[in-house]
Amino acid sequence: MAHVPQIKIPATYLRGGTSKGVFFNLQDLPEAAQLPGAARDALLLRVIGSPDPYGKQIDGMGGATSSTSKTVILSRSIKPEHDVDYLFGQVAIDKAFVDWSGNCGNLSAAVGSFAISAGLVDPTRIPHNGIATVRIWQANIGKTIIAHVPVTAGEVQETGDFELDGVTFPAAEVQLEFLDPAADEDGAGGSMFPTGNLIDDLDVPGIGTLKVTLINAGIPTIFVEAEAIGYTGTELQEAINSDPAALARFETIRAHGALRMGLIKHLDAAANRQHTPKVAFVAKPADYLSSSGKAVAGRDIDLLVRAMSMGKLHHAMMGTAAVAIGTAAAIPGTLVNLAAGGGERSAVRFGHPSGTLRVGAEAQQVNGEWTVTKAIMSRSARVLMEGWVRVPGDTFQP
């Protein structure tokens, strides 16, 4: 029997925010995988170790959670006034499926750092000491992200004293600006509220009629009141992820919400769009213990938020969902805004399973329509390993 040798592909393994992923320079990929399609998907699935019926991704770089089953492809930007094009692939764990329908806000924090280190940013735009401004085109959803990356002695600074709940060690702070987070790909400005309403009644078979806020900002998100689905908003992962019936209910809500938002045409299509939309439930502030055992005081936060990602409760908060939270909080009358006490606000600090996070948004009403010029939050990023990943040479064979 002939043995197929492995091939080596340059890659970097990075943490960005509370996620980890394998980053590639587009030009380093095998020629067949430089274009979208089956070959690219097959490569990324094999790199991450999916599909894995055991749910562990032992034979790949994935960590068997939605936060660690991620891939990124970067290239010099073809868009004017941008430095780098950023394409994100969320890899399913137990299925042969790569979801290209959305962005990863957490890994966005690592894009600028990787782009600078990989030589994808004009060296004249990088200070010897200071903050490098990297203009990122998020190719999945056609939006602009500005990353402010600290640079020391001409190199990306990764160490520092910035602490992020959900990440064990401190690092250097990277501030992200998500510009026009509800804009269409052509920049004309999309509908932030697909139904035109700040709150809708969503009929979900087997669950009932739920009050929801359906918003497209950062990432399409369905917000529901925690109490309406039997929760307090202080839950940690185990309370939901160990309950198959609860997970099934969330998926039902997600599918019907996706249909109502116009993201899918038939309920069955939700299974092939696992990354979006997200489902999050909100509640008024309360005291709780985070997953690390640290006490979070209700007086120190504006509201509680828990969010589902790829069918499981997220251990902290997805960056794109944080953009949706900040945006919805800034608009009086949404469920998020009401949970935070109502009224106008430019920033909120919310409690999530790992602790707290502050996110800001600039919202205004123009001709009766709400618009958000940008959402802002801080993350950190760090290279964990760099070199090559290896996959069997027949990975691309049909």
Beta strands, then each sheet from edge to edge (+ up, - down):
strand 1: 6-16
strand 2: 19-25
strand 3: 70-76
strand 4: 84-91
strand 5: 98-99
strand 6: 130-138
strand 7: 143-152
strand 8: 155-156
strand 9: 173-179
strand 10: 200-204
strand 11: 208-216
strand 12: 220-225
strand 13: 278-283
strand 14: 288-289
strand 15: 295-296
strand 16: 303-309
strand 17: 312-313
strand 18: 347-352
strand 19: 355-366
strand 20: 369-392
sheet 1: 5+ 4- 3+ 2+ 1- 20+ 9- 7+ 6-
sheet 2: 5+ 4- 3+ 2+ 1- 20+ 19- 18+ 16+ 13- 12- 11+ 10-
sheet 3: 5+ 4- 3+ 2+ 1- 20+ 9- 7+ 8-
sheet 4: 5+ 4- 3+ 2+ 1- 20+ 19- 18+ 16+ 17-
sheet 5: 14+ 15-
end
